[in-house]
Amino acid sequence: MARWLVKIDGERADLEEFPDKFPDGELYAVERDGGVYLTGEEFERLNRAEQVREHARGALEEMSAIISLLWPAFTKPSVGNVEREDDQGGKSNWVFPELAVMRSKAGLAKVVIRADGAREDVPAEDQRPTDAQCLLGASRATPHLRTAVLLWAFPDRAWWLLYRVVEDIETHLNELDIATSVSEAGYCPGKERARFRHSANSAEASGLGARHAAGKWDPPKDPMSLEDATIFVKGLLEQALRDGRV
């Protein structure tokens, strides 16, 4: 069957996440000739290699954001060559030139909580759809939730970015009449939401990365560090994606 294939370039540990997390669907990943490629029906709606590659860039951002939620040590790969495979297995190749850590994986098995409260491990190969596919689907529920996920894909964390993620999650919740804040939605205590807000806004708490000038916001008694805030926002985003009310 004729199909578009877009190679993704990166470290092996990162690349192998894609066929594992996204093995099928409208857009999925396959291993082929020692490489990892994105392919699927979403590409078949496009006519030119340039269009396919641009679509792959956007999809890679979304997929990478989901993977980084499940495995924080993940490093986003890049989009490489585009190939067109014909019905006989022959292929055409488009080359697009570009300008020129020890990590361990955890949670290879999904943990579910049964109705009786007991924990049960589900092997990754038995998950269909995969956890990542479910999260990606949820991320497309509203434009604001998708924006929050794409912001999370940024490699460098900053206070403005983390605050924007929370704002987009809360706008998403508000538009669906679920809640007006992440704390009202039950994602975190109200005191933690306030602590995050004051830490992000106060220059005395977060320094040059603060959202406002010195003296405009008093720091909280126990300010969050940027690392603490990153963990806090990651938890909020994952809860939003797993919220069954969406």
N, C-alpha and C positions, 0 to 999 in steps of 0.2 A: 504494500500500500504506500502511495506517495505521501511524503510528510516533510514538514520543516523540522530541523534540528538546530538548536542553538547551544553551542558549547559554553560551559561555565568554567572559569579558570580560578584556581586557588589551591590551598593546601588540602591534601587528601582527607584529613580528619574532618574538614568542613564540607568538602564536596560529597562525601558519602552520606551526609545527613539528608540530602535532597531525595535520592531514591527511597530512602528509609521512611522519610516523613511524608513524601508526596509521590506515592507509587502509581497513582492512576487519577482519573478525572479529566476535566476539560483541559487542564494544563498539568503536566507531571514530569518527573525526571526519570531518565534511564541511564544505565551504564552501557557504554558501547566502545569497543576498541580501546579499552583502558581509560576512557574519558567519561565525563558525566554531561548529559545534555538535557535541555528542556524541550518538550515537544507536546503536542496535543491539539485538540480541535480549535482552541483559541487562536492558534497560529494559522490554521487552515482558512480562516476568514480573511486573511491578508494576502496581498499579491506580490509585494516586493520584499527583498531581503532587508532593506533599510527599515521597512515598517515592522517586520518580524523582530528585528533586533531592538527597536525602540519599545515594542510591547514586552519583550523579554526583560528589558531593563526594569520596567515598572513591576513586573511579576516577581523578579528577583528581589526587589526591595521589600515587597510584602512577605514573600516566603522567608527571607532572611530575618525579618523582624519577628516572625512567629518562632523560628528556630532559636533565636537569641533569647526569647522568653523561656524556652524549655531547656536551653543549654547556654548559660551566660558567657561561657568562654568562647563561644562561636565567633569567628571572624568572617564577615561577608565577603564572598568571592566576587569576581567581575564577569561581565558578559564577554564571550570570545567570538569565534567565527560562527557564521551562519551557513548551514548546509541544506540543500534540497535533495532528498532521496526520492528516486523514481520507483515505479512499480516493479522494476527488475533489480532493484538494489543498487543501481548506479547513482552517483551523486555529483552535484555541482557545489562548489565551495566559494563563499564570499569572505574575504579577509578584510577586517577593519582595523587599521593600525591605531594604537593607543599611544599617548604621551607617556614618554617615559616617566617562645613561651611554653612552657610545659602546660598542657591542658589534659584534663581527664573527663571522661563522659560518665554522667550518672543518670539514673532514672531510665534505663533502657526498657524497663518494664513499666507499664502504666499501672498506677494504683487506683482502684475504685473502692468506694465505700458502699457496702451492701445495705439493704433495708434494715437488717438487724444490727448495723453499726460496725460489723466486722470488716477488716481490710482484706482486699484480694488483689494479688498481682496478676496482671494480664500481659503475657509475653508480647513484645512489640510486633512479631509476625502475625499475631492473631487479631490485631487491631485493624478493622476495616469499617468505616474510614479511620485513618490514623488520627491521633490526637492533634497533630499539626494541621491536618486537613479540616478538622472541626473548628479549630481556632481561626484558620484563614477564612473559612466560610462565615464565621461570626464577625470577623473584622470588616466584612462588606455589608453588614446590616444597615449601617447609616454612614453618610459621608464623614461625620465627625469621629466615629469610631475608627474608620479607615485612616483618617488623618492622624489619630493618636498612634496607631500602629506604625505608620510611615515615619512619624517623628521618632519613635522608639528605635527605628533602624539606623538613625544617625550614629556614627561610631563614637563621637565625643559627647559626653553628658555635660550639660550646663543647666544652671538654675532656670533660665528662661524656657529652655526646652522641656524640662520636667514639669514646670508649671503649666505650660501650654498643653502637655499631654493630659494633665488632670482637668484643665478647663474643657478640653474637647470631650473627655469622658463624661463630664458633668452636663455639657450641652446635649450630648447623645442621650443621657438619662432623662433630661428635662423634656426633650422633644418627644420621647416615648411615654411621657407621663409616669415614669417609674420613680423618680426622685429628683430633688434639686441639687443634691450634693452626693459625693461618694460616701460620706458618713451616714446620710439619711438612707442611702441604698443598702447600708449594712456592710460596706466594704472595709470600713475602719472606724475607730472611735472618733467622735467629734473633736476631742482634745488633740489627737494626732493630726487631723486635717488642719486644725488651727496652728499647731506647732510647725507643720510643713509650710504653711502660708507665711507665717511671721519669719521663719528662717530664710525663705526665698526672697522676701521683700526687704529684709533688714541688712544694710551694708555692714552693720556692726556684727551680724551673725555670719553672713556669707561672703563678706569682702567685696572684691571687685566684680564678682559674679552676681551680686545682688540685683534685683529687678528695679530698685529705687536708690536714690542718692542717700548718703549718710545723713542721719538725723530725721528722716521722714518716717521710719518705722522702728519702734523699739524692738530689740531682740527678745525672743522667748527666754525663759529661765533656763531651759535645757535645749539649746539650738541643735538642729539636725546638721550633721556633716553632709557634704555632697554625696558621699558613699551611702550614708543612711537614707538620704532622700531618694537615691537611685533604687535602692532595695524597696523602699516604701511605694514608689510609683510603679515599679515592676509588679508588685503585688496587686495594686489597684487595677492595672491594665489587664492582668491575667484574670482577675475576678470579673471584670466587665465582659471579657470575651467568653467566660464560662457561665455567665448569668443566664439561667434558663428562661427568664422573663423577656429576654430580647427577642 
